[in-house]
Amino acid sequence: MSGPLPRWADVLVIPLINVALAFLVAGGVVALIGENPLAALRVMIEGAFVYPGSLGYTLYYATNFVFTGLAVAVAFHARLFNIGGEGQAAIGGLGVMAVCLTLDPYLPGVLVIPLAILGAALFGGAWAFLPGFLQATRGSHVVITTIMFNFIAAGILVWLLTGPLIRPGQSTPQTRNIAPDATIPTVHEIARALGFEASSSPLNLSILLAAAAAFGVWVLIWRTPFGFRLRTLGESEPAARYAGVPVPSMVVATMVISGALAGLMATNAVLGAQEKLVNNFTAGFGFTGIAVALMGRAHPVGIVMASLLFGALYQGGTELSFAYSTLDRNMVLVLQGLIILFSGALAHMLDGPLSRLFAPRRRLPSTP
Amino acid sequence: MTEPSTAGAVHPDPAIELIGISKRFGQVQANDDVSLSVRAGAVHGIIGENGAGKSTLVSILSGHYQADSGTIRLFGEEVKLASSADAIRLGIGMVHQHFMLVPNFTVIENLMLMTAKAPFLTASRKEVLSRLAEIGEKYGLTVDPQRVVETLPVGLQQRVEIIKALLAGGRILILDEPTGVLTPDETDRLFESLAVLKARGVTILLITHKLREIMAVTDDVSVMRRGRMVAGRRTADTDRQELAELMVGRTVTMVTNETARPAGPPVLTASGLSLTDAAGVARLSDVSFTLHAGEIVGVAGVAGNGQSELLNILAGLDVPTAGQFTVAGRTVSAAAPADPRAMRRLGVAHVPEDRRREGLVLPFAMSENSVLGYLDEARGRRPWLLETRRMRARCQSLMDRFDVRPANPRLAASGFSGGNQQKLVIAREHGAGPAVLLVGQPTRGVDIGAIEFIHRELLALRDAGCAILLVSVELDEILALSDRVIGMNGGRIVGTLAAAEADRRRVGLLMAGIGGTAEIAAGAQELSA
């Protein structure tokens, strides 16, 4: 048997090769449709990074993915598969609005914003609490419960947006706008205030919160006693029991943290970009977070990089539909699907050949 | 296919001849130019430590693996064993360490799995029944064909395995660690069966790490070490000491508990401990005993007779359904349960039976494993953070002190040998300075060198005043270390023996459920009669 791969190869080389393979196959699909794959790739890259405002969009989407990807990763380290990020983010949006709609007429923005961020995390965490509790006490599998909770969350959101929370005097299912001083400032606003040219984009300072969350997750998982217990539980439940980890409360706590991270996506999408709650604002970001976490191998650094890639794909895909009549965003879905296939389902396909490649080099220092 | 050789007529060629067999898995050379010759009609033992390559060799012989190079001859003819089907066709039957039986099938259904070729089962059933009668007559191996396998005692389940192997043609029978799950009595009966099989001309290859078994039943013995065949001997011409040294490659001194010591004050008192599982089965019934400072109490029993449950209750992993135990002034019972953390704080350390699942987290670095269960010790000035440097330094000193090799705290536990893994677990629990140490199967899957070390450490810990409860299925280990021996059967304590009166026979009787001093005396008399 070959030994395990070095950590850097596991986090860096393998995902890169898997993505390259996905692009290669997707290129084949584009060629079959009758377009030049390299030209299409060029459109996507320019659409994601070069056109005015495109980089802002790419980073905005990436911010969403960081939150939902981290949510999946934290649960994954405890061997819990939280696929309810979509619903937890939606309820996180409700948390933002619960704070903003009640407080923004009375409090200054600097106070409302932190409370709204807290609301997003609390609501998202609360939405994951129940699946976690059911898993811990009744053994109801979180994969089943979290995905069902997505539907319930979507239902609640529709009901609230068409009824109690709808902006008076209109028929679109959305709330009133948050008071301007209680929203998270966008990057282009700040840039313009400082006297720079900047194209408009939804990119806002939530990206800093996402970076902080990524670092925080790293500290939590690898540097705290809590994270140690969480990983112990994930690797071996008997060992966790032996070590005295209170397994049920650990499961609940992990799910709550995971849900809170997913809920934080709402600070970016609702508090930072849309400045109001609209129906279906999560737009599948919660689900794509699973792919992001898989590709990032549940490590914050990997997740940030995977988020940038998926953000670029999301934004570049929009440009495809402008440039081609034959290609549109669905092409990106194909590409995303292939990336998930290669980095998720076939993630370990290349472990064998690669570790053989690394084996001789690593063997030298360990031989006496 | 030639007819199986009949009684007495011994084939002139060796039954098995392996020449230059090599097999490599990745970077591990499991078998390195191994040659072996097994006389027809003999009982041939292969002995070696865990990881010496015995199982790989046998897997090659049973067609499960293919050798990278080398030749296999059976009764003088060169053969290719490309699959287990080939091996079965050539009359090689294999009895695995872990039974390959369908537990809720009857005996006959299990046997039909091997042979059923006709489109309908009635014909196969008839055929197997007649073969079964034949085997019963020829080898004296009988078993009720209608019994469901899981209702049979372990010894009889193994007999079904042997019959299954003989159905293959019965020329060569390979047994891989066959006595691990048997009582001493069942072991004796197995060896009687092997003698009959041998008398009927079956060639037997016995894989084991127990020297006593080699001496008891084999005609020839081969010793493997690190993938190589290092020696071959006529069993009559060798002894346990020589074989042990050949296995390990150096002089071995078997540790024994020579110094009988007066026991100190009681530190753990259990009374009426019982555990009934969710299915309503009594796993542990009314277990009472006292553990004193500075003594090792061995719990002898065949696996699955309540010893694991006892350990788990005392470690805080399970809550007794009835009864209680008191340690360090705290009484634990169903009404006042304690978790493993609470037990550790009371000074009860635990070396669990299943090192790989419980005692260690295999993908974790050794430094992380060295604080499993003792996280508080890894905290420094900032209690919400792990001090990795301190963890590594502490692990390094544990590794140096307990000779864990390689002594690198950054390596994952999965990369260490069983012996080194176990040394770290014991070092960790030892490091906590326990008043009570619960030890489960301390040397399971551990090489002889490490066994010696671990036994010495346990005795040293006892001498320092620790009370040790030792659970082991290795009777030799119990006898070598214990100041007192408790025999368990069916979840009950059958009897207790002081070290001076504990011998294989008496403890074996306790393990079989025959308890009470009078009964033991009677049983012993019966055996010697």
Interface residues (C-beta under 8 A of the other chain):
Chain A: M1 S2 G3 P4 V219 R223 T224 P225 F226 G227 F228 R229 R231 T232 E235 S236 P238 A239 R241 Y242 A243 G244 P246 A359 R363 S366
Chain B: F25 G26 Q27 V28 A315 G316 L317 D339 P340 R341 A342 R344 H350 P352 D354 R357 E358 G359 L360 V361 L362 P363 F364 E368 V371 L372 G373 L375 A378 R379 P383 W384 L385 L386 T388 P406 A412 G415
